[in-house]
Amino acid sequence: MNTASLAQPGALGAAPDALARSTTPGGVQIDHLTVRFGSRTVLDDLSLTIQRGELLTVLGRSGCGKTTLLRFIAGFIEADGLSGTLTVAGHDLTHVPPHKRNLGLLFQSYALFPHLSVFENVAFGLRARRTPAKDVARRVADALKLVQLGDAGHVMPAQLSGGMQQRVALARALVIEPDVLLLDEPLSALDANLRASVRSELKALHERLPNLTIVCVTHDQDDALVLSDRTLLMRDGRIAQLGTPQQLYDTPADAFVARYLGAANLLSPQVAFSMDDVRYNERERVACLRPEALRIVPLGEGQLHGAIASVEWYGAVLSVSVLLDAMPNEPVLVTMQRAHGMMPEKGARVSLRYEADDVVLINR
């Protein structure tokens, strides 16, 4: 029995309380994974445990190894230097070919068959597995209902919007009742508004299927912050930091993590702390202050002093750049909600106020 068939066989729309009662082992375990192509090391001795029912986002810049990690789980990696082991749902899949791994895949290109209806696109994997026709009909209907396309079985892909095509591809990945759902940049082809909508739908889907393990590769920090139970941020084939989105944002391991998860002001401890603070004498680390932790106050009423270099308006939010007297060559960013009062003006002398607890010491 698996995630999608807990209430009744193939019942992808099963109620969350029924889904939560499963005791089937699951999750993903990767041990000492190294991938080399010639002299280039793409993944370097990476070990990772993904819990059953967890939604893990893998985040990082192009070339960091995140897609290679996903392809290793899927079984698509053929490298001249490959070592490490993979266990999925309690089974050693290290040397199992891709078509024998019970995994659902959704990549950037939805790869729908244009000559097949939505129903037949979703049914394709089931027919390839020689699933009985009566079960195919029921399971496809359940999958389409789960992605809110219950009435679209007869429609051709060309008649659907990009967001709806993405849902069809998702239904096709889910209908086989996978141990793990692998998503590779699933939202990158969508415009900003549709991306936010589909992101919310993916989060709701995960809540409806709490025992389904999902690994989602993305370069978008908003995907990671909104979707994740945990986020894995990669850098040069290694784990830069692994934790909840809040942990990565509030307590980044180093400057790379701090800046990847959002805007971050990195200050010398001698600038950020008063002389009576024990952190003032820190030499090996830097002080991280998020822009929203800073407030612009009249000159002399805050800890830092300087002049406003620029003001940018983003609707409800203002982004203000301040050149500090103590750091004249590196502007400090302040974000603030747009108010009905006086707007900050370029050139004005101001001070910045913040709470000491908002400052985090991190590695350089």
One Martini backbone bead per residue (centre of mass of N, CA, C, O) as a GRO file, in nm:
protein
  364
    1MET     BB    1   0.099   0.034   0.019
    2ASN     BB    2   0.030   0.381  -0.058
    3THR     BB    3  -0.029   0.703  -0.062
    4ALA     BB    4  -0.273   0.680  -0.291
    5SER     BB    5  -0.402   0.390  -0.137
    6LEU     BB    6  -0.525   0.415   0.163
    7ALA     BB    7  -0.839   0.412   0.142
    8GLN     BB    8  -0.816   0.312  -0.164
    9PRO     BB    9  -0.753   0.198  -0.452
   10GLY     BB   10  -0.631   0.485  -0.609
   11ALA     BB   11  -0.703   0.717  -0.388
   12LEU     BB   12  -0.595   1.032  -0.443
   13GLY     BB   13  -0.849   1.174  -0.275
   14ALA     BB   14  -0.785   1.118  -0.003
   15ALA     BB   15  -0.801   1.172   0.310
   16PRO     BB   16  -0.572   1.289   0.529
   17ASP     BB   17  -0.641   1.096   0.770
   18ALA     BB   18  -0.596   0.841   0.605
   19LEU     BB   19  -0.306   0.895   0.510
   20ALA     BB   20  -0.173   0.921   0.805
   21ARG     BB   21  -0.195   0.594   0.878
   22SER     BB   22   0.050   0.511   0.750
   23THR     BB   23   0.342   0.258   0.778
   24THR     BB   24   0.507   0.303   0.539
   25PRO     BB   25   0.801   0.308   0.425
   26GLY     BB   26   1.020   0.594   0.353
   27GLY     BB   27   1.203   0.786   0.163
   28VAL     BB   28   1.545   0.926   0.147
   29GLN     BB   29   1.881   0.781   0.092
   30ILE     BB   30   2.202   0.940   0.086
   31ASP     BB   31   2.543   0.810   0.031
   32HIS     BB   32   2.825   0.932  -0.073
   33LEU     BB   33   2.791   1.132  -0.321
   34THR     BB   34   2.964   1.105  -0.641
   35VAL     BB   35   3.018   1.327  -0.930
   36ARG     BB   36   3.197   1.269  -1.239
   37PHE     BB   37   3.326   1.461  -1.527
   38GLY     BB   38   3.607   1.380  -1.538
   39SER     BB   39   3.751   1.659  -1.374
   40ARG     BB   40   3.453   1.715  -1.288
   41THR     BB   41   3.286   1.804  -0.990
   42VAL     BB   42   2.942   1.799  -0.905
   43LEU     BB   43   2.951   1.587  -0.664
   44ASP     BB   44   3.064   1.594  -0.304
   45ASP     BB   45   3.004   1.385  -0.073
   46LEU     BB   46   2.684   1.334  -0.050
   47SER     BB   47   2.453   1.353   0.229
   48LEU     BB   48   2.097   1.238   0.261
   49THR     BB   49   1.780   1.296   0.436
   50ILE     BB   50   1.442   1.208   0.347
   51GLN     BB   51   1.141   1.224   0.458
   52ARG     BB   52   0.848   1.107   0.486
   53GLY     BB   53   0.643   1.363   0.354
   54GLU     BB   54   0.851   1.549   0.243
   55LEU     BB   55   0.934   1.887   0.137
   56LEU     BB   56   1.206   1.933  -0.078
   57THR     BB   57   1.420   2.190  -0.155
   58VAL     BB   58   1.646   2.261  -0.427
   59LEU     BB   59   1.900   2.503  -0.410
   60GLY     BB   60   2.056   2.704  -0.675
   61ARG     BB   61   2.279   2.754  -0.894
   62SER     BB   62   2.405   2.717  -1.178
   63GLY     BB   63   2.606   2.422  -1.143
   64CYS     BB   64   2.571   2.300  -0.834
   65GLY     BB   65   2.390   1.999  -0.865
   66LYS     BB   66   2.074   1.972  -0.841
   67THR     BB   67   1.996   1.811  -1.101
   68THR     BB   68   2.188   1.575  -1.054
   69LEU     BB   69   2.049   1.478  -0.799
   70LEU     BB   70   1.775   1.415  -0.930
   71ARG     BB   71   1.888   1.218  -1.151
   72PHE     BB   72   1.992   1.012  -0.952
   73ILE     BB   73   1.721   0.930  -0.832
   74ALA     BB   74   1.600   0.856  -1.124
   75GLY     BB   75   1.855   0.714  -1.302
   76PHE     BB   76   2.019   0.926  -1.528
   77ILE     BB   77   2.316   0.864  -1.446
   78GLU     BB   78   2.623   0.887  -1.655
   79ALA     BB   79   2.936   0.836  -1.512
   80ASP     BB   80   3.286   0.802  -1.470
   81GLY     BB   81   3.216   0.929  -1.167
   82LEU     BB   82   3.042   0.700  -0.952
   83SER     BB   83   2.923   0.731  -0.612
   84GLY     BB   84   2.704   0.561  -0.406
   85THR     BB   85   2.381   0.561  -0.234
   86LEU     BB   86   2.027   0.440  -0.276
   87THR     BB   87   1.727   0.494  -0.079
   88VAL     BB   88   1.378   0.388  -0.133
   89ALA     BB   89   1.143   0.284   0.065
   90GLY     BB   90   1.370   0.060   0.167
   91HIS     BB   91   1.519   0.055  -0.120
   92ASP     BB   92   1.775  -0.043  -0.324
   93LEU     BB   93   1.855   0.182  -0.618
   94THR     BB   94   2.144   0.217  -0.729
   95HIS     BB   95   2.103  -0.028  -0.980
   96VAL     BB   96   1.831   0.072  -1.080
   97PRO     BB   97   1.642   0.127  -1.326
   98PRO     BB   98   1.426   0.375  -1.401
   99HIS     BB   99   1.165   0.187  -1.485
  100LYS     BB  100   1.192   0.045  -1.174
  101ARG     BB  101   1.116   0.312  -1.049
  102ASN     BB  102   0.882   0.457  -0.817
  103LEU     BB  103   0.856   0.747  -0.996
  104GLY     BB  104   0.778   1.086  -1.015
  105LEU     BB  105   0.781   1.313  -1.304
  106LEU     BB  106   0.866   1.677  -1.328
  107PHE     BB  107   0.941   1.898  -1.576
  108GLN     BB  108   0.976   2.176  -1.750
  109SER     BB  109   0.883   1.989  -1.966
  110TYR     BB  110   0.580   1.834  -1.991
  111ALA     BB  111   0.554   1.626  -2.232
  112LEU     BB  112   0.303   1.619  -2.398
  113PHE     BB  113   0.080   1.455  -2.597
  114PRO     BB  114  -0.076   1.612  -2.861
  115HIS     BB  115  -0.255   1.342  -2.969
  116LEU     BB  116  -0.356   1.335  -2.673
  117SER     BB  117  -0.548   1.328  -2.431
  118VAL     BB  118  -0.564   1.386  -2.108
  119PHE     BB  119  -0.634   1.100  -2.030
  120GLU     BB  120  -0.404   0.958  -2.198
  121ASN     BB  121  -0.168   1.099  -2.067
  122VAL     BB  122  -0.223   0.992  -1.777
  123ALA     BB  123  -0.244   0.677  -1.871
  124PHE     BB  124   0.032   0.593  -1.988
  125GLY     BB  125   0.179   0.459  -1.741
  126LEU     BB  126  -0.035   0.243  -1.691
  127ARG     BB  127  -0.024   0.101  -1.966
  128ALA     BB  128   0.282   0.030  -1.948
  129ARG     BB  129   0.195  -0.154  -1.679
  130ARG     BB  130  -0.067  -0.318  -1.738
  131THR     BB  131  -0.324  -0.193  -1.647
  132PRO     BB  132  -0.632  -0.233  -1.593
  133ALA     BB  133  -0.886  -0.064  -1.737
  134LYS     BB  134  -1.065  -0.015  -1.481
  135ASP     BB  135  -0.825   0.119  -1.322
  136VAL     BB  136  -0.752   0.346  -1.510
  137ALA     BB  137  -1.012   0.511  -1.495
  138ARG     BB  138  -1.008   0.561  -1.188
  139ARG     BB  139  -0.718   0.682  -1.153
  140VAL     BB  140  -0.746   0.917  -1.349
  141ALA     BB  141  -0.984   1.052  -1.212
  142ASP     BB  142  -0.841   1.099  -0.942
  143ALA     BB  143  -0.604   1.271  -1.051
  144LEU     BB  144  -0.774   1.499  -1.182
  145LYS     BB  145  -0.919   1.580  -0.923
  146LEU     BB  146  -0.666   1.658  -0.757
  147VAL     BB  147  -0.596   1.893  -0.998
  148GLN     BB  148  -0.870   2.021  -1.099
  149LEU     BB  149  -0.955   1.816  -1.383
  150GLY     BB  150  -1.225   1.635  -1.395
  151ASP     BB  151  -1.345   1.765  -1.695
  152ALA     BB  152  -1.065   1.722  -1.901
  153GLY     BB  153  -1.022   1.440  -2.046
  154HIS     BB  154  -1.113   1.527  -2.359
  155VAL     BB  155  -0.891   1.720  -2.384
  156MET     BB  156  -0.650   1.895  -2.547
  157PRO     BB  157  -0.352   2.042  -2.481
  158ALA     BB  158  -0.385   2.298  -2.677
  159GLN     BB  159  -0.649   2.397  -2.499
  160LEU     BB  160  -0.444   2.472  -2.279
  161SER     BB  161  -0.292   2.612  -2.043
  162GLY     BB  162   0.001   2.615  -1.881
  163GLY     BB  163  -0.116   2.544  -1.600
  164MET     BB  164  -0.289   2.299  -1.698
  165GLN     BB  165  -0.057   2.134  -1.816
  166GLN     BB  166   0.088   2.103  -1.548
  167ARG     BB  167  -0.139   1.936  -1.415
  168VAL     BB  168  -0.129   1.698  -1.606
  169ALA     BB  169   0.164   1.620  -1.546
  170LEU     BB  170   0.108   1.572  -1.246
  171ALA     BB  171  -0.102   1.349  -1.277
  172ARG     BB  172   0.088   1.154  -1.427
  173ALA     BB  173   0.287   1.129  -1.182
  174LEU     BB  174   0.061   1.031  -0.963
  175VAL     BB  175  -0.096   0.776  -1.086
  176ILE     BB  176   0.142   0.561  -1.004
  177GLU     BB  177   0.210   0.585  -0.709
  178PRO     BB  178   0.462   0.717  -0.580
  179ASP     BB  179   0.725   0.739  -0.360
  180VAL     BB  180   0.839   0.979  -0.545
  181LEU     BB  181   0.842   1.329  -0.621
  182LEU     BB  182   0.987   1.487  -0.909
  183LEU     BB  183   1.097   1.834  -0.938
  184ASP     BB  184   1.196   2.037  -1.229
  185GLU     BB  185   1.126   2.337  -1.257
  186PRO     BB  186   0.788   2.358  -1.264
  187LEU     BB  187   0.760   2.706  -1.282
  188SER     BB  188   0.946   2.846  -1.510
  189ALA     BB  189   0.715   2.871  -1.754
  190LEU     BB  190   0.578   3.083  -1.579
  191ASP     BB  191   0.429   3.341  -1.485
  192ALA     BB  192   0.414   3.519  -1.203
  193ASN     BB  193   0.111   3.479  -1.132
  194LEU     BB  194   0.092   3.174  -1.199
  195ARG     BB  195   0.315   3.080  -1.017
  196ALA     BB  196   0.179   3.152  -0.748
  197SER     BB  197  -0.071   2.975  -0.790
  198VAL     BB  198   0.073   2.697  -0.832
  199ARG     BB  199   0.228   2.699  -0.570
  200SER     BB  200  -0.025   2.681  -0.392
  201GLU     BB  201  -0.124   2.411  -0.514
  202LEU     BB  202   0.119   2.242  -0.428
  203LYS     BB  203   0.083   2.285  -0.127
  204ALA     BB  204  -0.204   2.166  -0.112
  205LEU     BB  205  -0.129   1.887  -0.219
  206HIS     BB  206   0.062   1.811   0.011
  207GLU     BB  207  -0.162   1.826   0.229
  208ARG     BB  208  -0.336   1.589   0.089
  209LEU     BB  209  -0.033   1.428   0.070
  210PRO     BB  210   0.152   1.363   0.351
  211ASN     BB  211   0.315   1.084   0.235
  212LEU     BB  212   0.448   1.244   0.009
  213THR     BB  213   0.747   1.260  -0.144
  214ILE     BB  214   0.924   1.571  -0.217
  215VAL     BB  215   1.137   1.688  -0.490
  216CYS     BB  216   1.247   2.032  -0.547
  217VAL     BB  217   1.381   2.202  -0.809
  218THR     BB  218   1.536   2.533  -0.773
  219HIS     BB  219   1.611   2.900  -0.815
  220ASP     BB  220   1.372   2.997  -0.633
  221GLN     BB  221   1.318   3.139  -0.328
  222ASP     BB  222   1.005   3.136  -0.311
  223ASP     BB  223   0.965   2.838  -0.340
  224ALA     BB  224   1.119   2.762  -0.081
  225LEU     BB  225   0.959   2.938   0.128
  226VAL     BB  226   0.668   2.819   0.059
  227LEU     BB  227   0.700   2.490   0.021
  228SER     BB  228   0.885   2.404   0.249
  229ASP     BB  229   1.011   2.212   0.501
  230ARG     BB  230   1.287   2.197   0.346
  231THR     BB  231   1.618   2.332   0.265
  232LEU     BB  232   1.857   2.290  -0.003
  233LEU     BB  233   2.166   2.445  -0.026
  234MET     BB  234   2.382   2.483  -0.299
  235ARG     BB  235   2.757   2.454  -0.351
  236ASP     BB  236   2.966   2.314  -0.549
  237GLY     BB  237   2.838   2.012  -0.471
  238ARG     BB  238   2.737   2.119  -0.190
  239ILE     BB  239   2.633   2.181   0.131
  240ALA     BB  240   2.554   2.483   0.267
  241GLN     BB  241   2.240   2.431   0.365
  242LEU     BB  242   2.014   2.269   0.611
  243GLY     BB  243   1.662   2.356   0.642
  244THR     BB  244   1.452   2.565   0.718
  245PRO     BB  245   1.363   2.853   0.583
  246GLN     BB  246   1.394   3.012   0.850
  247GLN     BB  247   1.682   2.925   0.916
  248LEU     BB  248   1.816   3.036   0.658
  249TYR     BB  249   1.719   3.332   0.703
  250ASP     BB  250   1.788   3.386   1.018
  251THR     BB  251   2.047   3.150   1.022
  252PRO     BB  252   2.293   3.174   0.849
  253ALA     BB  253   2.602   3.032   0.786
  254ASP     BB  254   2.659   3.250   0.555
  255ALA     BB  255   2.689   3.480   0.307
  256PHE     BB  256   2.571   3.308   0.082
  257VAL     BB  257   2.303   3.236   0.221
  258ALA     BB  258   2.204   3.517   0.292
  259ARG     BB  259   2.195   3.622  -0.016
  260TYR     BB  260   2.011   3.398  -0.142
  261LEU     BB  261   1.747   3.445   0.060
  262GLY     BB  262   1.824   3.753   0.036
  263ALA     BB  263   1.860   4.043   0.157
  264ALA     BB  264   2.189   4.155   0.288
  265ASN     BB  265   2.361   4.297   0.558
  266LEU     BB  266   2.719   4.332   0.580
  267LEU     BB  267   2.894   4.378   0.882
  268SER     BB  268   3.095   4.495   1.093
  269PRO     BB  269   3.108   4.453   1.428
  270GLN     BB  270   3.213   4.752   1.475
  271VAL     BB  271   2.942   4.866   1.349
  272ALA     BB  272   2.697   4.695   1.485
  273PHE     BB  273   2.846   4.729   1.764
  274SER     BB  274   2.911   4.800   2.067
  275MET     BB  275   3.181   4.809   2.285
  276ASP     BB  276   3.006   4.645   2.519
  277ASP     BB  277   2.997   4.420   2.317
  278VAL     BB  278   3.126   4.106   2.274
  279ARG     BB  279   3.098   4.120   1.946
  280TYR     BB  280   3.296   4.353   1.869
  281ASN     BB  281   3.571   4.152   1.865
  282GLU     BB  282   3.501   4.019   1.616
  283ARG     BB  283   3.695   3.870   1.331
  284GLU     BB  284   3.572   3.605   1.164
  285ARG     BB  285   3.302   3.763   1.140
  286VAL     BB  286   2.973   3.872   1.045
  287ALA     BB  287   2.711   4.102   1.025
  288CYS     BB  288   2.358   4.030   0.999
  289LEU     BB  289   2.113   4.242   0.822
  290ARG     BB  290   1.802   4.282   0.756
  291PRO     BB  291   1.619   4.526   0.601
  292GLU     BB  292   1.353   4.492   0.791
  293ALA     BB  293   1.524   4.559   1.070
  294LEU     BB  294   1.528   4.848   0.969
  295ARG     BB  295   1.515   5.197   1.078
  296ILE     BB  296   1.415   5.516   0.999
  297VAL     BB  297   1.562   5.797   1.161
  298PRO     BB  298   1.651   6.053   1.308
  299LEU     BB  299   1.921   6.212   1.360
  300GLY     BB  300   2.064   6.041   1.650
  301GLU     BB  301   1.833   5.784   1.703
  302GLY     BB  302   2.064   5.581   1.622
  303GLN     BB  303   2.339   5.371   1.552
  304LEU     BB  304   2.332   5.472   1.252
  305HIS     BB  305   2.495   5.685   1.002
  306GLY     BB  306   2.364   5.887   0.716
  307ALA     BB  307   2.280   5.876   0.362
  308ILE     BB  308   2.057   5.897   0.115
  309ALA     BB  309   2.089   5.749  -0.211
  310SER     BB  310   1.802   5.588  -0.244
  311VAL     BB  311   1.459   5.549  -0.390
  312GLU     BB  312   1.234   5.268  -0.411
  313TRP     BB  313   0.926   5.177  -0.566
  314TYR     BB  314   0.697   4.880  -0.470
  315GLY     BB  315   0.436   5.006  -0.384
  316ALA     BB  316   0.416   4.898  -0.058
  317VAL     BB  317   0.734   4.921  -0.103
  318LEU     BB  318   1.046   5.035   0.020
  319SER     BB  319   1.376   5.104  -0.117
  320VAL     BB  320   1.658   5.189   0.083
  321SER     BB  321   1.961   5.366   0.038
  322VAL     BB  322   2.251   5.372   0.263
  323LEU     BB  323   2.522   5.581   0.350
  324LEU     BB  324   2.762   5.526   0.567
  325ASP     BB  325   3.003   5.664   0.751
  326ALA     BB  326   3.143   5.373   0.817
  327MET     BB  327   3.033   5.285   0.495
  328PRO     BB  328   3.079   5.456   0.201
  329ASN     BB  329   3.107   5.191  -0.019
  330GLU     BB  330   2.841   5.037   0.120
  331PRO     BB  331   2.530   4.997   0.097
  332VAL     BB  332   2.234   5.011   0.283
  333LEU     BB  333   1.943   4.821   0.320
  334VAL     BB  334   1.596   4.936   0.326
  335THR     BB  335   1.280   4.812   0.427
  336MET     BB  336   0.946   4.956   0.377
  337GLN     BB  337   0.650   5.059   0.443
  338ARG     BB  338   0.419   5.236   0.310
  339ALA     BB  339   0.337   5.561   0.394
  340HIS     BB  340   0.158   5.867   0.469
  341GLY     BB  341   0.399   6.007   0.513
  342MET     BB  342   0.709   6.082   0.481
  343MET     BB  343   0.937   6.059   0.242
  344PRO     BB  344   1.221   5.956   0.161
  345GLU     BB  345   1.521   6.144   0.081
  346LYS     BB  346   1.753   6.222  -0.117
  347GLY     BB  347   2.032   6.319   0.098
  348ALA     BB  348   1.938   6.258   0.366
  349ARG     BB  349   1.990   6.271   0.703
  350VAL     BB  350   2.032   5.966   0.895
  351SER     BB  351   1.913   5.699   1.094
  352LEU     BB  352   1.964   5.366   1.231
  353ARG     BB  353   1.746   5.117   1.365
  354TYR     BB  354   1.798   4.836   1.600
  355GLU     BB  355   1.806   4.519   1.718
  356ALA     BB  356   2.031   4.310   1.855
  357ASP     BB  357   1.869   4.039   1.782
  358ASP     BB  358   1.885   4.098   1.457
  359VAL     BB  359   2.177   4.011   1.486
  360VAL     BB  360   2.397   3.797   1.291
  361LEU     BB  361   2.654   3.581   1.317
  362ILE     BB  362   2.872   3.503   1.042
  363ASN     BB  363   3.022   3.367   0.798
  364ARG     BB  364   3.211   3.473   0.520
   0.00000   0.00000   0.00000
